[in-house]
Amino acid sequence: MNTIRGGYVYMITNTHKTTIYIGVTNNIRRRTHEHKSGVGGKFSKKYNLHCLVYYEYFNSIREAIRREKQMKSWKRAWKENKITEINPDWEDLAADWYDDL
């Protein structure tokens, strides 16, 4: 049996919004927790990227990966505009997801 699972494309940044990271995951809560806990990857840890400012859900992980690749090719201004469309103040969308952080 072949089970197709959905996926998320997300953007995280640091407190000063100087660096934007784009990633893909099948579990946005788990992956965000990893970033916030400092185990989210070398790049996000190095630049202290822990604020989830944007995410999109796709019914298939393949679609999410395609979107991630597309977004990674964007200029910074395009990424900023996409974030601002749904999150004008660049608030951490996962700020209240965890009690242990």
mmCIF file of the C-alpha atoms, coordinates in Angstrom:
data_MODEL
# 
_entry.id   MODEL 
# 
loop_
_atom_site.group_PDB 
_atom_site.id 
_atom_site.type_symbol 
_atom_site.label_atom_id 
_atom_site.label_alt_id 
_atom_site.label_comp_id 
_atom_site.label_asym_id 
_atom_site.label_entity_id 
_atom_site.label_seq_id 
_atom_site.pdbx_PDB_ins_code 
_atom_site.Cartn_x 
_atom_site.Cartn_y 
_atom_site.Cartn_z 
_atom_site.occupancy 
_atom_site.B_iso_or_equiv 
_atom_site.pdbx_formal_charge 
_atom_site.auth_seq_id 
_atom_site.auth_comp_id 
_atom_site.auth_asym_id 
_atom_site.auth_atom_id 
_atom_site.pdbx_PDB_model_num 
ATOM 1   C CA . MET A 1 1   ? 0.000  0.000  0.000  1.00 0.00 ? 1   MET A CA 1 
ATOM 2   C CA . ASN A 1 2   ? 1.399  3.408  -0.995 1.00 0.00 ? 2   ASN A CA 1 
ATOM 3   C CA . THR A 1 3   ? 0.352  6.126  1.431  1.00 0.00 ? 3   THR A CA 1 
ATOM 4   C CA . ILE A 1 4   ? 0.818  9.687  0.242  1.00 0.00 ? 4   ILE A CA 1 
ATOM 5   C CA . ARG A 1 5   ? 1.344  12.161 3.042  1.00 0.00 ? 5   ARG A CA 1 
ATOM 6   C CA . GLY A 1 6   ? 1.081  15.899 3.022  1.00 0.00 ? 6   GLY A CA 1 
ATOM 7   C CA . GLY A 1 7   ? 3.828  18.358 3.661  1.00 0.00 ? 7   GLY A CA 1 
ATOM 8   C CA . TYR A 1 8   ? 4.626  21.920 4.610  1.00 0.00 ? 8   TYR A CA 1 
ATOM 9   C CA . VAL A 1 9   ? 6.943  24.522 3.202  1.00 0.00 ? 9   VAL A CA 1 
ATOM 10  C CA . TYR A 1 10  ? 7.967  27.029 5.846  1.00 0.00 ? 10  TYR A CA 1 
ATOM 11  C CA . MET A 1 11  ? 10.120 30.085 6.395  1.00 0.00 ? 11  MET A CA 1 
ATOM 12  C CA . ILE A 1 12  ? 11.884 30.863 9.636  1.00 0.00 ? 12  ILE A CA 1 
ATOM 13  C CA . THR A 1 13  ? 13.948 33.868 10.614 1.00 0.00 ? 13  THR A CA 1 
ATOM 14  C CA . ASN A 1 14  ? 15.833 35.329 13.567 1.00 0.00 ? 14  ASN A CA 1 
ATOM 15  C CA . THR A 1 15  ? 14.786 38.102 15.943 1.00 0.00 ? 15  THR A CA 1 
ATOM 16  C CA . HIS A 1 16  ? 16.279 40.807 13.723 1.00 0.00 ? 16  HIS A CA 1 
ATOM 17  C CA . LYS A 1 17  ? 14.845 39.300 10.512 1.00 0.00 ? 17  LYS A CA 1 
ATOM 18  C CA . THR A 1 18  ? 18.253 39.378 8.845  1.00 0.00 ? 18  THR A CA 1 
ATOM 19  C CA . THR A 1 19  ? 18.238 35.792 7.549  1.00 0.00 ? 19  THR A CA 1 
ATOM 20  C CA . ILE A 1 20  ? 15.388 33.743 6.077  1.00 0.00 ? 20  ILE A CA 1 
ATOM 21  C CA . TYR A 1 21  ? 15.523 29.954 5.856  1.00 0.00 ? 21  TYR A CA 1 
ATOM 22  C CA . ILE A 1 22  ? 13.112 27.932 3.731  1.00 0.00 ? 22  ILE A CA 1 
ATOM 23  C CA . GLY A 1 23  ? 12.477 24.309 4.603  1.00 0.00 ? 23  GLY A CA 1 
ATOM 24  C CA . VAL A 1 24  ? 10.069 21.447 4.025  1.00 0.00 ? 24  VAL A CA 1 
ATOM 25  C CA . THR A 1 25  ? 8.615  18.965 6.501  1.00 0.00 ? 25  THR A CA 1 
ATOM 26  C CA . ASN A 1 26  ? 5.770  16.529 6.971  1.00 0.00 ? 26  ASN A CA 1 
ATOM 27  C CA . ASN A 1 27  ? 5.232  17.741 10.559 1.00 0.00 ? 27  ASN A CA 1 
ATOM 28  C CA . ILE A 1 28  ? 5.383  21.507 11.054 1.00 0.00 ? 28  ILE A CA 1 
ATOM 29  C CA . ARG A 1 29  ? 5.001  21.368 14.850 1.00 0.00 ? 29  ARG A CA 1 
ATOM 30  C CA . ARG A 1 30  ? 7.815  18.869 15.320 1.00 0.00 ? 30  ARG A CA 1 
ATOM 31  C CA . ARG A 1 31  ? 10.146 20.644 12.910 1.00 0.00 ? 31  ARG A CA 1 
ATOM 32  C CA . THR A 1 32  ? 9.495  24.068 14.438 1.00 0.00 ? 32  THR A CA 1 
ATOM 33  C CA . HIS A 1 33  ? 10.152 22.640 17.892 1.00 0.00 ? 33  HIS A CA 1 
ATOM 34  C CA . GLU A 1 34  ? 13.470 21.271 16.627 1.00 0.00 ? 34  GLU A CA 1 
ATOM 35  C CA . HIS A 1 35  ? 14.469 24.703 15.329 1.00 0.00 ? 35  HIS A CA 1 
ATOM 36  C CA . LYS A 1 36  ? 13.444 26.389 18.586 1.00 0.00 ? 36  LYS A CA 1 
ATOM 37  C CA . SER A 1 37  ? 15.358 23.777 20.604 1.00 0.00 ? 37  SER A CA 1 
ATOM 38  C CA . GLY A 1 38  ? 18.539 24.267 18.590 1.00 0.00 ? 38  GLY A CA 1 
ATOM 39  C CA . VAL A 1 39  ? 18.480 20.874 16.895 1.00 0.00 ? 39  VAL A CA 1 
ATOM 40  C CA . GLY A 1 40  ? 16.885 22.075 13.671 1.00 0.00 ? 40  GLY A CA 1 
ATOM 41  C CA . GLY A 1 41  ? 20.026 21.970 11.589 1.00 0.00 ? 41  GLY A CA 1 
ATOM 42  C CA . LYS A 1 42  ? 23.426 23.616 11.387 1.00 0.00 ? 42  LYS A CA 1 
ATOM 43  C CA . PHE A 1 43  ? 22.333 26.614 9.321  1.00 0.00 ? 43  PHE A CA 1 
ATOM 44  C CA . SER A 1 44  ? 19.335 27.518 11.482 1.00 0.00 ? 44  SER A CA 1 
ATOM 45  C CA . LYS A 1 45  ? 21.360 27.025 14.655 1.00 0.00 ? 45  LYS A CA 1 
ATOM 46  C CA . LYS A 1 46  ? 24.274 29.135 13.380 1.00 0.00 ? 46  LYS A CA 1 
ATOM 47  C CA . TYR A 1 47  ? 21.998 32.066 12.530 1.00 0.00 ? 47  TYR A CA 1 
ATOM 48  C CA . ASN A 1 48  ? 19.613 31.585 15.499 1.00 0.00 ? 48  ASN A CA 1 
ATOM 49  C CA . LEU A 1 49  ? 16.603 31.027 13.250 1.00 0.00 ? 49  LEU A CA 1 
ATOM 50  C CA . HIS A 1 50  ? 13.657 30.114 15.423 1.00 0.00 ? 50  HIS A CA 1 
ATOM 51  C CA . CYS A 1 51  ? 10.735 32.373 14.441 1.00 0.00 ? 51  CYS A CA 1 
ATOM 52  C CA . LEU A 1 52  ? 8.226  30.669 12.152 1.00 0.00 ? 52  LEU A CA 1 
ATOM 53  C CA . VAL A 1 53  ? 6.936  33.508 9.986  1.00 0.00 ? 53  VAL A CA 1 
ATOM 54  C CA . TYR A 1 54  ? 5.318  31.614 7.089  1.00 0.00 ? 54  TYR A CA 1 
ATOM 55  C CA . TYR A 1 55  ? 4.081  28.184 6.114  1.00 0.00 ? 55  TYR A CA 1 
ATOM 56  C CA . GLU A 1 56  ? 1.974  26.517 3.427  1.00 0.00 ? 56  GLU A CA 1 
ATOM 57  C CA . TYR A 1 57  ? 0.383  23.068 3.507  1.00 0.00 ? 57  TYR A CA 1 
ATOM 58  C CA . PHE A 1 58  ? 0.293  20.719 0.516  1.00 0.00 ? 58  PHE A CA 1 
ATOM 59  C CA . ASN A 1 59  ? -1.602 17.433 0.176  1.00 0.00 ? 59  ASN A CA 1 
ATOM 60  C CA . SER A 1 60  ? 1.544  15.696 -1.025 1.00 0.00 ? 60  SER A CA 1 
ATOM 61  C CA . ILE A 1 61  ? 5.124  15.987 0.183  1.00 0.00 ? 61  ILE A CA 1 
ATOM 62  C CA . ARG A 1 62  ? 6.227  16.023 -3.460 1.00 0.00 ? 62  ARG A CA 1 
ATOM 63  C CA . GLU A 1 63  ? 4.209  19.192 -4.051 1.00 0.00 ? 63  GLU A CA 1 
ATOM 64  C CA . ALA A 1 64  ? 5.765  20.727 -0.938 1.00 0.00 ? 64  ALA A CA 1 
ATOM 65  C CA . ILE A 1 65  ? 9.280  19.875 -2.150 1.00 0.00 ? 65  ILE A CA 1 
ATOM 66  C CA . ARG A 1 66  ? 8.531  21.409 -5.559 1.00 0.00 ? 66  ARG A CA 1 
ATOM 67  C CA . ARG A 1 67  ? 7.317  24.585 -3.854 1.00 0.00 ? 67  ARG A CA 1 
ATOM 68  C CA . GLU A 1 68  ? 10.366 24.680 -1.575 1.00 0.00 ? 68  GLU A CA 1 
ATOM 69  C CA . LYS A 1 69  ? 12.703 24.521 -4.580 1.00 0.00 ? 69  LYS A CA 1 
ATOM 70  C CA . GLN A 1 70  ? 10.738 27.261 -6.306 1.00 0.00 ? 70  GLN A CA 1 
ATOM 71  C CA . MET A 1 71  ? 10.805 29.531 -3.238 1.00 0.00 ? 71  MET A CA 1 
ATOM 72  C CA . LYS A 1 72  ? 14.518 28.979 -2.643 1.00 0.00 ? 72  LYS A CA 1 
ATOM 73  C CA . SER A 1 73  ? 15.184 30.460 -6.085 1.00 0.00 ? 73  SER A CA 1 
ATOM 74  C CA . TRP A 1 74  ? 13.331 33.655 -5.203 1.00 0.00 ? 74  TRP A CA 1 
ATOM 75  C CA . LYS A 1 75  ? 15.036 36.954 -4.464 1.00 0.00 ? 75  LYS A CA 1 
ATOM 76  C CA . ARG A 1 76  ? 14.875 38.093 -0.869 1.00 0.00 ? 76  ARG A CA 1 
ATOM 77  C CA . ALA A 1 77  ? 12.313 40.800 -1.679 1.00 0.00 ? 77  ALA A CA 1 
ATOM 78  C CA . TRP A 1 78  ? 9.926  38.163 -3.058 1.00 0.00 ? 78  TRP A CA 1 
ATOM 79  C CA . LYS A 1 79  ? 10.281 36.099 0.120  1.00 0.00 ? 79  LYS A CA 1 
ATOM 80  C CA . GLU A 1 80  ? 9.644  39.172 2.262  1.00 0.00 ? 80  GLU A CA 1 
ATOM 81  C CA . ASN A 1 81  ? 6.533  40.033 0.232  1.00 0.00 ? 81  ASN A CA 1 
ATOM 82  C CA . LYS A 1 82  ? 5.179  36.490 0.587  1.00 0.00 ? 82  LYS A CA 1 
ATOM 83  C CA . ILE A 1 83  ? 5.671  36.577 4.354  1.00 0.00 ? 83  ILE A CA 1 
ATOM 84  C CA . THR A 1 84  ? 4.110  40.039 4.664  1.00 0.00 ? 84  THR A CA 1 
ATOM 85  C CA . GLU A 1 85  ? 1.018  38.950 2.683  1.00 0.00 ? 85  GLU A CA 1 
ATOM 86  C CA . ILE A 1 86  ? -0.071 36.587 5.445  1.00 0.00 ? 86  ILE A CA 1 
ATOM 87  C CA . ASN A 1 87  ? 1.960  37.853 8.407  1.00 0.00 ? 87  ASN A CA 1 
ATOM 88  C CA . PRO A 1 88  ? 2.377  41.644 8.102  1.00 0.00 ? 88  PRO A CA 1 
ATOM 89  C CA . ASP A 1 89  ? 4.159  42.017 11.443 1.00 0.00 ? 89  ASP A CA 1 
ATOM 90  C CA . TRP A 1 90  ? 6.377  38.952 10.955 1.00 0.00 ? 90  TRP A CA 1 
ATOM 91  C CA . GLU A 1 91  ? 5.133  37.502 14.241 1.00 0.00 ? 91  GLU A CA 1 
ATOM 92  C CA . ASP A 1 92  ? 6.276  34.045 15.316 1.00 0.00 ? 92  ASP A CA 1 
ATOM 93  C CA . LEU A 1 93  ? 3.347  31.886 14.210 1.00 0.00 ? 93  LEU A CA 1 
ATOM 94  C CA . ALA A 1 94  ? 4.463  29.124 16.568 1.00 0.00 ? 94  ALA A CA 1 
ATOM 95  C CA . ALA A 1 95  ? 5.019  31.347 19.607 1.00 0.00 ? 95  ALA A CA 1 
ATOM 96  C CA . ASP A 1 96  ? 2.298  29.684 21.676 1.00 0.00 ? 96  ASP A CA 1 
ATOM 97  C CA . TRP A 1 97  ? 2.625  26.120 20.365 1.00 0.00 ? 97  TRP A CA 1 
ATOM 98  C CA . TYR A 1 98  ? 4.957  24.906 23.122 1.00 0.00 ? 98  TYR A CA 1 
ATOM 99  C CA . ASP A 1 99  ? 4.852  25.191 26.880 1.00 0.00 ? 99  ASP A CA 1 
ATOM 100 C CA . ASP A 1 100 ? 8.355  23.814 27.408 1.00 0.00 ? 100 ASP A CA 1 
ATOM 101 C CA . LEU A 1 101 ? 10.276 26.549 25.538 1.00 0.00 ? 101 LEU A CA 1 
# 
